[in-house]
Amino acid sequence: MDPLRDLPMGFGMALVQNQSAMEAFSSMTPEQQQAIISQTHRVHSKEEMQTLVESIVR
């Protein structure tokens, strides 16, 4: 799986809206990226997704 190409739609949309998070995610190892992607499966709202994306740069 190519995490940058096969992102869950909501996560990809949230990343596009946060350039810092997108850059941070892109610089992660594949294992780190997969760990973040796994977390997206527990997200149930747009607000939760935004919080997850914001946590990438913290």
DSSP file (Angstrom, degrees, kcal/mol; ACC not computed):
  #  RESIDUE AA STRUCTURE BP1 BP2  ACC     N-H-->O    O-->H-N    N-H-->O    O-->H-N    TCO  KAPPA ALPHA  PHI   PSI    X-CA   Y-CA   Z-CA
    1    1 A M              0   0    0      0, 0.0     3,-0.1     0, 0.0     0, 0.0   0.000 360.0 360.0 360.0 134.3    0.0    0.0    0.0
    2    2 A D    >>  -     0   0    0      1,-0.2     4,-2.9     2,-0.0     3,-1.2  -0.869 360.0-159.3 -97.2 101.3    1.2    3.5   -0.9
    3    3 A P  T 34 S+     0   0    0      0, 0.0    -1,-0.2     0, 0.0     4,-0.0   0.821  88.5  52.3 -55.7 -35.0    0.0    5.6    2.1
    4    4 A L  T 34 S+     0   0    0      1,-0.2     3,-0.3     2,-0.1    22,-0.0   0.798 118.5  36.2 -73.1 -25.6    0.2    8.8    0.2
    5    5 A R  T <4 S+     0   0    0     -3,-1.2    -1,-0.2     1,-0.2     0, 0.0   0.782 119.8  46.5 -92.9 -30.8   -1.8    7.5   -2.7
    6    6 A D  S  < S+     0   0    0     -4,-2.9    -1,-0.2     2,-0.0    -2,-0.1  -0.149  77.3 148.0-108.4  37.4   -4.3    5.3   -0.8
    7    7 A L        -     0   0    0     -3,-0.3     2,-0.1     1,-0.1    -3,-0.1  -0.401  58.8 -99.2 -70.1 146.0   -5.3    7.7    2.0
    8    8 A P     >  -     0   0    0      0, 0.0     4,-2.7     0, 0.0     5,-0.2  -0.434  38.9-118.0 -58.6 142.0   -8.8    7.4    3.4
    9    9 A M  H  > S+     0   0    0      1,-0.2     4,-2.5     2,-0.2     5,-0.2   0.893 110.1  48.0 -56.2 -48.9  -10.8   10.2    1.7
   10   10 A G  H  > S+     0   0    0      1,-0.2     4,-2.0     2,-0.2    -1,-0.2   0.876 113.5  48.6 -62.2 -37.6  -11.7   12.2    4.8
   11   11 A F  H  > S+     0   0    0     -3,-0.2     4,-2.5     2,-0.2    -1,-0.2   0.927 111.0  49.7 -67.9 -45.1   -8.1   12.1    6.0
   12   12 A G  H  X S+     0   0    0     -4,-2.7     4,-2.2     1,-0.2    -2,-0.2   0.900 110.9  49.9 -60.2 -41.5   -6.7   13.2    2.6
   13   13 A M  H  X S+     0   0    0     -4,-2.5     4,-1.1    -5,-0.2    -1,-0.2   0.898 111.1  48.9 -65.1 -40.2   -9.2   16.1    2.5
   14   14 A A  H  < S+     0   0    0     -4,-2.0     4,-0.3    -5,-0.2     3,-0.2   0.879 110.2  51.8 -67.1 -37.6   -8.2   17.2    6.0
   15   15 A L  H >< S+     0   0    0     -4,-2.5     3,-1.8     1,-0.2     7,-0.5   0.908 103.9  56.9 -64.1 -41.5   -4.5   17.0    5.1
   16   16 A V  H 3< S+     0   0    0     -4,-2.2    -1,-0.2     1,-0.3    -2,-0.2   0.826 105.4  52.6 -59.2 -31.0   -5.0   19.1    2.0
   17   17 A Q  T 3< S+     0   0    0     -4,-1.1     2,-0.4    -3,-0.2    -1,-0.3   0.521 108.8  52.7 -83.7  -5.4   -6.5   21.8    4.3
   18   18 A N    <>  -     0   0    0     -3,-1.8     4,-2.3    -4,-0.3    -1,-0.2  -0.812  62.6-176.7-134.4  92.0   -3.4   21.8    6.6
   19   19 A Q  H  > S+     0   0    0     -2,-0.4     4,-2.5     1,-0.2     5,-0.2   0.864  84.0  53.9 -59.9 -39.9   -0.2   22.2    4.7
   20   20 A S  H  > S+     0   0    0      1,-0.2     4,-2.3     2,-0.2    -1,-0.2   0.917 110.6  46.4 -62.0 -43.0    2.0   21.8    7.8
   21   21 A A  H  > S+     0   0    0      2,-0.2     4,-3.0     1,-0.2     5,-0.2   0.888 110.8  53.0 -67.0 -38.6    0.4   18.5    8.6
   22   22 A M  H  X S+     0   0    0     -4,-2.3     4,-2.4    -7,-0.5    -2,-0.2   0.924 111.0  46.3 -62.7 -43.4    0.7   17.3    5.0
   23   23 A E  H  X S+     0   0    0     -4,-2.5     4,-1.4     2,-0.2    -2,-0.2   0.910 113.9  48.3 -65.4 -41.5    4.4   18.1    5.0
   24   24 A A  H  < S+     0   0    0     -4,-2.3     4,-0.5    -5,-0.2     3,-0.2   0.924 112.8  47.9 -64.3 -44.0    4.9   16.4    8.3
   25   25 A F  H >< S+     0   0    0     -4,-3.0     3,-1.2     1,-0.2    -2,-0.2   0.907 109.5  53.5 -62.6 -42.1    3.0   13.3    7.2
   26   26 A S  H 3< S+     0   0    0     -4,-2.4    -1,-0.2     1,-0.3    -2,-0.2   0.802 107.0  52.1 -64.3 -28.8    4.9   13.1    4.0
   27   27 A S  T 3< S+     0   0    0     -4,-1.4    -1,-0.3    -3,-0.2    -2,-0.2   0.518  90.6 101.7 -87.8  -3.8    8.2   13.2    5.8
   28   28 A M  S <  S-     0   0    0     -3,-1.2    -3,-0.0    -4,-0.5    -4,-0.0  -0.356  81.5-102.2 -75.4 158.3    7.2   10.3    8.1
   29   29 A T     >  -     0   0    0      1,-0.1     4,-2.6    -2,-0.1     5,-0.2  -0.367  37.2-105.7 -69.4 159.8    8.4    6.7    7.6
   30   30 A P  H  > S+     0   0    0      0, 0.0     4,-2.4     0, 0.0     5,-0.2   0.866 122.9  53.7 -56.1 -35.5    5.9    4.3    6.0
   31   31 A E  H  > S+     0   0    0      2,-0.2     4,-1.9     1,-0.2     5,-0.1   0.911 109.1  47.1 -67.1 -41.6    5.4    2.7    9.4
   32   32 A Q  H  > S+     0   0    0      2,-0.2     4,-1.9     1,-0.2    -1,-0.2   0.913 112.1  50.8 -64.9 -42.4    4.6    6.1   11.1
   33   33 A Q  H  X S+     0   0    0     -4,-2.6     4,-2.7     1,-0.2    -2,-0.2   0.920 109.1  51.0 -60.4 -44.2    2.2    6.9    8.2
   34   34 A Q  H  X S+     0   0    0     -4,-2.4     4,-2.5     1,-0.2    -1,-0.2   0.871 106.4  54.9 -63.7 -36.3    0.4    3.6    8.6
   35   35 A A  H  X S+     0   0    0     -4,-1.9     4,-1.3     2,-0.2    -1,-0.2   0.907 110.7  45.4 -63.0 -41.3    0.1    4.2   12.4
   36   36 A I  H  X S+     0   0    0     -4,-1.9     4,-1.1     2,-0.2     3,-0.3   0.932 111.8  51.5 -66.4 -45.5   -1.7    7.5   11.7
   37   37 A I  H >X S+     0   0    0     -4,-2.7     3,-0.6     1,-0.2     4,-0.5   0.888 106.0  55.7 -59.8 -38.9   -3.9    6.0    9.0
   38   38 A S  H >< S+     0   0    0     -4,-2.5     3,-1.0     1,-0.2    -1,-0.2   0.867 102.8  56.3 -61.3 -35.4   -4.9    3.3   11.4
   39   39 A Q  H >< S+     0   0    0     -4,-1.3     3,-1.8    -3,-0.3    -1,-0.2   0.799  93.7  68.6 -66.3 -27.7   -6.0    6.0   13.8
   40   40 A T  H X< S+     0   0    0     -4,-1.1     3,-1.4    -3,-0.6    -1,-0.2   0.758  86.1  68.7 -64.8 -21.7   -8.3    7.4   11.2
   41   41 A H  T << S+     0   0    0     -3,-1.0    -1,-0.3    -4,-0.5    -2,-0.2   0.632  97.9  51.8 -72.9 -11.7  -10.5    4.3   11.4
   42   42 A R  T <  S+     0   0    0     -3,-1.8     2,-0.4    -4,-0.2    -1,-0.3   0.338  86.6 106.0-102.4   5.5  -11.6    5.4   14.9
   43   43 A V    <   +     0   0    0     -3,-1.4     3,-0.1    -4,-0.2    -3,-0.0  -0.710  39.1 174.8 -90.2 133.9  -12.6    8.9   13.8
   44   44 A H        +     0   0    0     -2,-0.4     2,-0.3     1,-0.1    -1,-0.1   0.339  58.5  36.4-122.6   5.5  -16.3    9.6   13.6
   45   45 A S  S  > S-     0   0    0      1,-0.1     4,-2.0     0, 0.0     5,-0.1  -0.985  77.1-111.6-152.8 163.2  -16.6   13.3   12.7
   46   46 A K  H  > S+     0   0    0     -2,-0.3     4,-2.4     1,-0.2     5,-0.2   0.885 118.3  54.0 -61.0 -39.7  -15.0   16.0   10.7
   47   47 A E  H  > S+     0   0    0      1,-0.2     4,-2.2     2,-0.2    -1,-0.2   0.906 107.3  49.6 -64.1 -42.3  -13.9   17.7   14.0
   48   48 A E  H  > S+     0   0    0      2,-0.2     4,-2.3     1,-0.2    -1,-0.2   0.889 110.7  51.0 -63.7 -38.4  -12.2   14.5   15.2
   49   49 A M  H  X S+     0   0    0     -4,-2.0     4,-2.7     2,-0.2    -2,-0.2   0.914 109.2  50.1 -65.8 -42.2  -10.4   14.2   11.9
   50   50 A Q  H  X S+     0   0    0     -4,-2.4     4,-2.6     1,-0.2    -2,-0.2   0.896 110.2  50.9 -62.5 -39.3   -9.2   17.8   12.0
   51   51 A T  H  X S+     0   0    0     -4,-2.2     4,-1.8     2,-0.2    -2,-0.2   0.914 110.5  49.2 -63.6 -42.5   -7.9   17.1   15.6
   52   52 A L  H  X S+     0   0    0     -4,-2.3     4,-0.7     2,-0.2    -2,-0.2   0.934 112.4  47.4 -61.8 -46.2   -6.1   14.1   14.4
   53   53 A V  H >X S+     0   0    0     -4,-2.7     3,-1.1     1,-0.2     4,-0.5   0.907 110.6  51.7 -63.4 -41.8   -4.5   16.0   11.5
   54   54 A E  H >< S+     0   0    0     -4,-2.6     3,-0.9     1,-0.3     4,-0.5   0.835 101.2  62.6 -63.5 -31.6   -3.5   18.8   13.8
   55   55 A S  H 3< S+     0   0    0     -4,-1.8     3,-0.5     1,-0.2    -1,-0.3   0.725  89.3  70.7 -67.5 -19.4   -1.9   16.3   16.1
   56   56 A I  H << S+     0   0    0     -3,-1.1    -1,-0.2    -4,-0.7    -2,-0.2   0.855 102.4  41.7 -64.2 -35.2    0.6   15.4   13.3
   57   57 A V    <<        0   0    0     -3,-0.9    -1,-0.2    -4,-0.5    -2,-0.2   0.508 360.0 360.0 -94.0  -4.6    2.4   18.8   13.6
   58   58 A R              0   0    0     -4,-0.5    -1,-0.2    -3,-0.5    -2,-0.2   0.463 360.0 360.0 -86.2 360.0    2.4   18.9   17.4
